[in-house]
Amino acid sequence: MMSASGASTVGSQAFHLESWSRIRLDQVERALEQWITTETSVEVGHAAPAALVEAMRYSVLDGGKRLRPLLVLAAHEAVAGTPGSAAALRAACAVELIHAYSLVHDDMPCMDNDILRRGKPTVHVRFGEASALLAGDALQALAFELLTPEDASVDGVTQARLCNLLARAAGSAGMAGGQAIDLASVGHTLTEDELREMHQLKTGALLQGSVLMGAHCGQPDSVALTALRDYGAAIGLAFQVVDDILDVTADSSTLGKTAGKDADNDKPTYVSLMGLARSQTYAQDLLAQAQQALQRSGLKNTLALAALADMVVNRAN
Amino acid sequence: MMSASGASTVGSQAFHLESWSRIRLDQVERALEQWITTETSVEVGHAAPAALVEAMRYSVLDGGKRLRPLLVLAAHEAVAGTPGSAAALRAACAVELIHAYSLVHDDMPCMDNDILRRGKPTVHVRFGEASALLAGDALQALAFELLTPEDASVDGVTQARLCNLLARAAGSAGMAGGQAIDLASVGHTLTEDELREMHQLKTGALLQGSVLMGAHCGQPDSVALTALRDYGAAIGLAFQVVDDILDVTADSSTLGKTAGKDADNDKPTYVSLMGLARSQTYAQDLLAQAQQALQRSGLKNTLALAALADMVVNRAN
């Protein structure tokens, strides 16, 4: 359970998610700041145009909860036993770049046509539609570039494995596929199974992918890997159920975006399908599933993962 | 020189590019046909939605000259001495997916607003703008998925190296960066240096990247690698110079797209900058540079690369 101070008690140990997160978010911010640049590429010998990089930085830096990077780092620490790994930091930044590009493209007029994101004008409003399109495209490419450093800081097999996990989480059987189902579902009635399938792809795949990428930065055994996959699936789904609940129960200022938007847009949600009370029970069930998965992982260092699951389900925005 | 029969004599040997290409294009088509599917992802356990995959297949299959895949395969054969490699076939398909996604996004209303491509309605005309956006995004992710097979057919170090080369060729200091410069340049006067920089990123980076990816599927020594990088840079630039020449000299039916379009759109071109005659001389100079690079590569099996360079410069469309 999460207390007002941000301290969570999981099992018998106290764990302070906020202080755990603060150090790691600082590292992630510094790394993103450093890696999204116009810096000349050594081999090709060209610099990225400043205007494009400005749009990329605008869409990534100083914003968001950074849930996906935190999942990467927590999963890595659970498997490796200790924090700090070049691979995990790169993976943390790469998943955030994919998340950021998806928001940039999702906000465009041909998609959700949003003009505000985290209280700022969206990228296409600020830089124009064409620049938003290209900035998103370039952010996706940069994610894979970050995963494949040419120094010896990450071994080649791990680099390849991380690229594979990220590509599948982002692609047609992952995030992009889920967005396509979402697009086709507006105004249609979905069954609970169809709604779950859509969200498992749209949001769940990258959240689960973040957990798996973090795990693969260590040397997970098959028991741990299976358990972390289940954990990732549970929190991926829980994230969306809670999003749907907050869309109904929170006001816009707490949420930081327009409340009630999904219902207004005639989008299918868990609340519209199963009602508010059953949605809330379902979210708590998924949290319990996530915690049980951690218990059977055989991993000792799962307090951060447990606290993140708790945060996903019991957050206010 | 290229004869009417498609046979080219480079040095003292006859080389038939058409028959060399036919076999390889068949392999590439079959592989693309097989790899762009709704097939359930083993690990994540989800299928891609059929409608999205249909848009992806529409944009990739049965179309285009496949210059980039041929460059990958020719560079691999030059380095390895023999054809046939799981890595090279995957790299060939991956560069084509990146090329295809760039066309899908480039044709969208917020970019070039083209309604026809290879005689067919463009993806956004056929499937809608949002689907075109997502299909392009998913094609980019699929390119990296293809480069990272989970079987043992390609070693991890090679997978990682190919992902890095592709990410940089496609990203902000490559293709996407070049498109951003192009976007900002409409209606402006560019110097020859600025025009070259734009094209080196927009078109050259992926063409050169194709050559380097093919080379890295073998075991290139540093002499060969430097020479192939120079070869790639020369044909990358030549490709665009010839494009600009054909925009002026060819009619629309030969070209398969609207002739004179760049001039109408007030886009800077080599012809507008240096005139037709000097542009033609420049293209032949670049061809000579490409051939000289092959001669100093120390590689024996460069006939296909030589013939492809010849084709790039002396093509009619």
Interface residues (C-beta under 8 A of the other chain):
Chain A: T38 T40 S41 E43 V44 H46 A47 A48 P49 A51 L52 V53 M56 Y101 S102 H105 M108 C110 M111 G128 E129 A130 S131 L133 L134 G136 D137 A138 Q140 A141 L142 A143 F144 E145 L147 T148 E150 D155 G156 V157 T158 Q159 A160 R161 C163 N164 L166 A167 R168 A169 A170 G171 S172 A173 G174 A176 G177 Q179 A180 I181 L183 A184 E197 Q200 L201 A205 Q208 G209 L212 R229
Chain B: T38 T40 S41 E43 V44 H46 A47 A48 P49 A51 L52 V53 M56 Y101 S102 H105 M108 C110 M111 G128 E129 A130 S131 L133 L134 G136 D137 A138 Q140 A141 L142 A143 F144 E145 L147 T148 E150 D155 G156 V157 T158 Q159 A160 R161 C163 N164 L166 A167 R168 A169 A170 G171 S172 A173 G174 A176 G177 Q179 A180 I181 L183 A184 E197 Q200 L201 A205 Q208 G209 L212 R229
